[in-house]
Amino acid sequence: MKRGRVLVVDHSTPTPDLDSGSASTFSYLQILSRAGYKITFAPNDLKARSPYTQALRKLGIRTLSAPLWKSMDRVFRKIGPKSDIILLYRAPTAAPLFDKARRAAPNAKIIFHAVDLHFLRMQRQAELTGNQDLAKAATQTRVAELDLMQRADAAIVVSASEEELVHQLVPGANVHHIPILRETPHIPWNRQYENRIGLRKICRLYRRALAPDPIRRDLLFIGGFLHSPNIDAVEWFVGEIWPKLLRHGFQDRFIIAGSHMPNSITQLNSERIIAKGYVRDLAPLFAASRLTVAPLRYGGGVKGKIVSSLSYGVPVIATSIAAEGMGLTHGSDVLVADTPDQISNLIMDAYYDNNVWQRISANGYDAFMDRFSQPSGTKKIIDLFENVRRK
């Protein structure tokens, strides 16, 4: 089915195996391309990046890069007028480009995707650290971010709490809540069996068969370390929560996985703390892990680490900040606590109580399928784009 033409601009070519924001951009590109939109993608740095650029081209997406495309001005002048919609990601990228896009393509509709509310994340970090320079930067970012929300034909936020906040701060903005979306982990199945018992049930059966409870061990943290909340989370976990677990008699390991791991994290490596760094295929880690932890003390948006864990049926122990705006329920599909004592107690309960583990695992997987899987969000995205295009 042929739909409109969409020019998508993000800060760089998405690297979905390296960071959650890229995974979200890549999901949108997959969904829009498969729905029949003619997509052109332009990274703001205009750099091709192998093999990620090739992955976009395999989806039928035209990708722009230097030296043919020398500036974003040229991109907007040449591609903008041919586009029905221009999708701009992230305030630091979108703010300096918005007016250029509007001037070059006055008839195109502009959708701003915040990824997360940057000003909220920065404000929380400033409050935690007492950094006054960061507090000032958060105020400046707030002005820019809310201005984009106001001026765009539509804006997208990924959490319910951020949607509510934006409606309070910018009542006239056309803001839409669409959660981050992920592909369902690849599961080989028999098509005849699927027709007989249903896709969701076979996914759950396969997940359990792949990694039965008795062979699951260890705690797992995943996250890209160019994102400062992840560095703080691991350091806080190791400094404040890990010692309490050891005093409780915890016998297994804490595994840390993520790209761009700094020395402050790699130096934590020991017999019981395993700093793996970048892991290309996370599926074996999830299949072997008993629990994941998301001990974030500041941040915004929806956390990809939680969505990924839900998709593999691995229970998550998260802070309130980490689980914010996801529509999850403590004790049902996630476990939430904020102090080291509370977190360590929840970990011990879920780790050693099979009934708790099974309940959180099954309900968490259902929450992923209902809210964060690509099929669950595709209609929301297509409806938004079609409504904006027709206005």
Secondary structure, DSSP 8 states (H G I E B T S, - for coil): ----EEEEEESS---TTT-HHHHHHHHHHHHHHHTT-EEEEEETT----TTHHHHHHHTT-EE--TTT---HHHHHHHHGGG-SEEEEESHHHHHHHHHHHHHH-TTSEEEEE-SS-HHHHHHHHHHHHT-HHHHHHHHHHHHHHHHHHHHSSEEEESSHHHHHHHHHH-TT--EEE----B--------HHHHHHH-HHHHHHHHHHHHS-GGG---EEEE--TTSHHHHHHHHHIIIIIHHHHHHTT--S-EEEE-SS--HHHHTT--SSEEEEE--S--HHHHHH-SEEEE--SS--S--HHHHHHHHTT--EEE-HHHHTTS---BTTTBEE--SHHHHHHHHHHHHH-HHHHHHHHHHHHHHIIIIIBHHHHHHHHHHHHHHHHH-
